[in-house]
Amino acid sequence: MDALVAGDDVNRGKPDPEPLLRILNSLGLDVHEVVVVGDSRYDVEMALNAGVSTVFFLGKHEDPRVISIKGLLDVARYLGQFLV
């Protein structure tokens, strides 16, 4: 694991974007270079508050910035091109 941010490392937890932005900063990544895969509304809200694309697994989310489970296969194929 290259980086870890725990609840004790931040002032505000999910759905505030601070945990996600802190981990991205520690990895030297921009919000446009990652996709968050979440299983709770707090994961989705945190990612969207940070400006990060999101895959959400549970239920339906109305925000068009969220990739539905139907889009998961496309995301998996996209990420697969980077695996060696």
Contacts in CASP RR format, 6 or more apart in sequence:
PFRMAT RR
TARGET T0000
AUTHOR 0000-0000-0000
METHOD contacts of the structure
MODEL  1
MDALVAGDDVNRGKPDPEPLLRILNSLGLDVHEVVVVGDSRYDVEMALNA
GVSTVFFLGKHEDPRVISIKGLLDVARYLGQFLV
2 27 0 8 1.000
3 23 0 8 1.000
3 26 0 8 1.000
3 27 0 8 1.000
4 23 0 8 1.000
5 19 0 8 1.000
5 22 0 8 1.000
5 23 0 8 1.000
5 26 0 8 1.000
7 13 0 8 1.000
7 19 0 8 1.000
9 19 0 8 1.000
9 22 0 8 1.000
10 16 0 8 1.000
10 18 0 8 1.000
10 19 0 8 1.000
10 22 0 8 1.000
11 18 0 8 1.000
12 18 0 8 1.000
13 19 0 8 1.000
13 46 0 8 1.000
14 42 0 8 1.000
14 43 0 8 1.000
14 45 0 8 1.000
14 46 0 8 1.000
15 41 0 8 1.000
15 42 0 8 1.000
15 45 0 8 1.000
15 46 0 8 1.000
15 49 0 8 1.000
16 46 0 8 1.000
16 49 0 8 1.000
17 46 0 8 1.000
17 47 0 8 1.000
17 49 0 8 1.000
17 50 0 8 1.000
17 51 0 8 1.000
19 46 0 8 1.000
20 36 0 8 1.000
20 46 0 8 1.000
20 47 0 8 1.000
20 50 0 8 1.000
20 52 0 8 1.000
21 31 0 8 1.000
21 50 0 8 1.000
24 30 0 8 1.000
24 31 0 8 1.000
24 34 0 8 1.000
24 50 0 8 1.000
24 52 0 8 1.000
31 50 0 8 1.000
31 51 0 8 1.000
31 52 0 8 1.000
34 52 0 8 1.000
34 53 0 8 1.000
35 52 0 8 1.000
35 53 0 8 1.000
35 54 0 8 1.000
35 55 0 8 1.000
35 67 0 8 1.000
35 75 0 8 1.000
35 79 0 8 1.000
36 43 0 8 1.000
36 44 0 8 1.000
36 46 0 8 1.000
36 47 0 8 1.000
36 52 0 8 1.000
36 53 0 8 1.000
36 54 0 8 1.000
36 55 0 8 1.000
37 54 0 8 1.000
37 55 0 8 1.000
37 57 0 8 1.000
38 44 0 8 1.000
38 47 0 8 1.000
38 54 0 8 1.000
38 55 0 8 1.000
38 56 0 8 1.000
38 57 0 8 1.000
39 56 0 8 1.000
39 57 0 8 1.000
39 58 0 8 1.000
40 58 0 8 1.000
41 61 0 8 1.000
43 54 0 8 1.000
43 56 0 8 1.000
44 54 0 8 1.000
44 56 0 8 1.000
44 61 0 8 1.000
44 63 0 8 1.000
44 66 0 8 1.000
47 53 0 8 1.000
47 54 0 8 1.000
48 54 0 8 1.000
48 63 0 8 1.000
48 65 0 8 1.000
48 66 0 8 1.000
51 65 0 8 1.000
53 65 0 8 1.000
53 67 0 8 1.000
54 65 0 8 1.000
54 66 0 8 1.000
54 67 0 8 1.000
55 66 0 8 1.000
55 67 0 8 1.000
55 69 0 8 1.000
55 71 0 8 1.000
55 72 0 8 1.000
55 75 0 8 1.000
56 66 0 8 1.000
56 67 0 8 1.000
56 68 0 8 1.000
56 69 0 8 1.000
57 69 0 8 1.000
60 68 0 8 1.000
61 68 0 8 1.000
67 74 0 8 1.000
67 75 0 8 1.000
END
